[in-house]
């Protein structure tokens, strides 16, 4: 039953699962695209935020998840992006359908992390991170692009300073026992 005032759809379990995964994959695509355009803009001495702001003003595109920053992470987005590709590989018999885009998005996310690392690795100044979780309001470290970047920089010999909540500091120390090469400070 279609009713524009109702905010739900009736669908099969497969349709519901594909819908949920497809939404998250679309979000990964927007984040990855914004970072890809931002990386390219920086490589030709342009300001990413100016370009992405102009793109996001197009009403067909919108501004959600279209800003330059860290790559996507957390427990859902990377997992769902991989899940859509694997689901397609297991169920698809039509050679005219190709969801390789999911793999390209993952690769772009990894390349963006390396681009950020390359930009920061020669810094003589301390590199500071306020919040290291996959998003600032979370307490989840899983697939955190900020944490991955901080670890890469620290392993490179850069001075890395992390400002975090005490419960996250404890998680970091438990998970990364050798974090004595990163200065971790509580957020007050």
C-alpha positions in Angstrom: 0.0 0.0 0.0 1.5 3.3 -1.1 0.7 6.3 1.1 3.0 9.3 1.1 2.1 10.2 4.7 3.3 6.8 6.0 7.0 6.5 6.7 7.4 2.8 6.2 7.2 0.3 3.3 5.9 -3.2 3.3 8.4 -5.5 1.7 9.9 -9.0 1.8 12.8 -9.9 4.1 15.2 -9.9 1.2 13.9 -6.5 0.0 14.3 -5.1 3.5 17.8 -6.5 3.9 18.9 -5.2 0.5 17.3 -1.8 1.2 19.3 -1.5 4.5 22.6 -2.6 3.0 22.0 -0.4 -0.1 21.4 2.7 2.0 24.6 2.2 3.9 26.5 1.5 0.7 25.2 4.7 -0.8 26.4 6.6 2.2 29.9 5.0 1.8 29.8 6.1 -1.9 29.0 9.7 -1.0 31.8 9.8 1.7 34.3 8.1 -0.6 33.4 10.4 -3.5 33.7 13.6 -1.4 37.1 12.5 -0.1 38.2 11.5 -3.6 37.2 14.9 -5.1 38.8 16.6 -2.0 42.1 14.7 -2.4 42.1 15.5 -6.1 41.3 19.2 -5.4 44.2 19.4 -2.9 46.5 17.8 -5.4 45.9 20.6 -7.9 46.0 23.3 -5.2 42.2 23.8 -4.9 40.2 24.0 -1.7 38.0 20.9 -1.2 35.4 22.6 0.9 34.7 25.2 -1.8 34.2 22.6 -4.5 32.2 20.2 -2.3 30.0 23.0 -1.0 29.2 24.0 -4.6 28.4 20.3 -5.5 26.2 19.9 -2.5 24.1 22.9 -3.4 22.8 20.9 -6.4 19.4 19.7 -5.0 19.8 16.4 -6.9 22.9 15.7 -4.7 22.4 17.4 -1.3 24.9 18.1 1.4 24.6 15.0 3.7 27.8 13.0 3.8 29.4 15.3 1.2 32.2 17.0 3.1 35.9 16.4 3.1 37.3 14.6 6.1 38.2 11.2 7.4 37.1 8.1 5.5 34.1 6.0 6.5 34.4 3.5 9.3 32.7 2.0 12.2 30.9 -1.3 12.5 28.2 -0.9 9.9 29.4 1.0 6.8 32.5 -1.0 5.9 30.7 -4.3 6.7 27.6 -3.5 4.7 29.7 -2.4 1.7 31.5 -5.7 1.7 28.2 -7.6 2.4 26.5 -6.1 -0.6 29.3 -7.2 -2.9 29.4 -10.7 -1.4 25.6 -11.1 -1.5 25.7 -10.1 -5.2 28.6 -12.5 -6.0 26.6 -15.4 -4.3 23.2 -14.6 -5.8 24.0 -13.1 -9.2 23.8 -15.1 -12.4 23.2 -12.1 -14.7 26.5 -11.0 -16.3 24.9 -7.6 -17.0 25.0 -6.7 -13.3 28.3 -5.7 -11.7 28.6 -4.4 -8.2 32.4 -3.9 -8.4 31.6 -0.4 -7.3 31.5 -1.7 -3.7 35.2 -2.8 -4.0 36.2 0.5 -5.7 34.6 2.4 -2.8 36.6 0.4 -0.3 39.8 0.9 -2.2 39.1 4.7 -2.4 38.6 4.7 1.3 42.0 3.1 1.9 43.6 5.4 -0.7 42.2 8.4 1.1 43.8 7.3 4.4 47.1 7.0 2.6 46.6 10.4 1.0 46.1 11.9 4.4 49.1 10.1 5.8 51.3 11.3 2.9 50.1 14.9 3.6 51.0 14.7 7.3 53.9 12.3 7.5 56.6 15.0 7.1 55.2 17.3 9.8 57.7 18.5 12.4 54.8 19.7 14.6 52.8 17.3 16.8 49.7 16.0 15.1 46.7 16.2 17.3 43.4 14.2 17.2 40.5 15.2 19.3 38.4 12.1 19.5 39.8 8.9 17.9 36.6 6.9 17.6 35.1 6.3 14.2 32.8 9.3 14.8 33.1 11.8 17.6 29.9 11.0 19.4 30.6 7.3 19.5 32.6 5.0 21.9 33.5 2.6 19.1 37.0 2.2 17.8 36.2 -0.4 15.2 37.3 0.7 11.7 38.2 4.2 12.9 40.0 6.0 10.1 41.3 8.6 12.6 42.8 5.8 14.7 44.3 4.1 11.7 45.8 7.5 10.6 47.2 8.2 14.1 48.8 4.7 14.3 50.4 5.2 10.8 51.8 8.5 11.8 53.1 7.3 15.1 54.7 4.3 13.4 56.3 6.8 11.0 57.9 8.6 14.0 55.6 11.6 14.1 54.6 13.0 17.4 50.9 12.1 17.8 48.7 13.5 20.6 45.2 12.1 21.1 42.6 13.8 23.3 39.9 11.4 24.3 37.3 10.5 26.9 38.7 8.3 29.8 36.8 5.2 28.8 38.2 5.4 25.3 41.7 5.9 26.7 41.3 2.7 28.6 40.1 0.9 25.5 43.1 2.2 23.5 45.5 1.1 26.2 43.9 -2.4 26.4 43.8 -2.9 22.7 47.1 -1.3 21.8 49.5 -2.1 24.7 52.4 -0.4 22.9 50.7 3.0 22.7 53.4 4.6 24.8 54.6 6.1 21.5 51.4 8.1 21.4 50.6 10.8 23.9 47.0 10.2 25.1 45.3 12.9 27.1 41.8 13.0 28.7 39.2 15.4 27.5 37.9 17.4 30.4 
